[in-house]
């Protein structure tokens, strides 16, 4: 009966998501101690291509393996590295662009998940 009723309902059009606009976003967060210092995620979108960095106590680490889907959802990661003679673990960044706003989730092995939002601006992060 539900299948029959569902077949009688008009089909709703699928609305296409507008592409993520070109621009820059900088999401900042407070630290949680020595190992989990203040952080920032700088993102840039140019012609549908996502690039960015994670800024940590030891400097900037570039995002790699960036994926930006048409619906605005994205993911990226950093490789483990050494900066200023300190080990920097790998990070995972996920989030979603919604018009001029971005929501970011930052994960690492040593710190709890961190979240933040930011609005688009026209100059670099």
Secondary structure, DSSP 4 states (H G I P E B T S, - for coil): -HHHHHHHSPPPPPPPPPPPPSEEEEEEE---SSSS--EEEEEEEETTEEEEEEEETTEEEE-EEEEE-TTSEEEEE---EEETTEEE--EEEEEEEETTEEEEEEEESSS--EEEEEE-BSS--
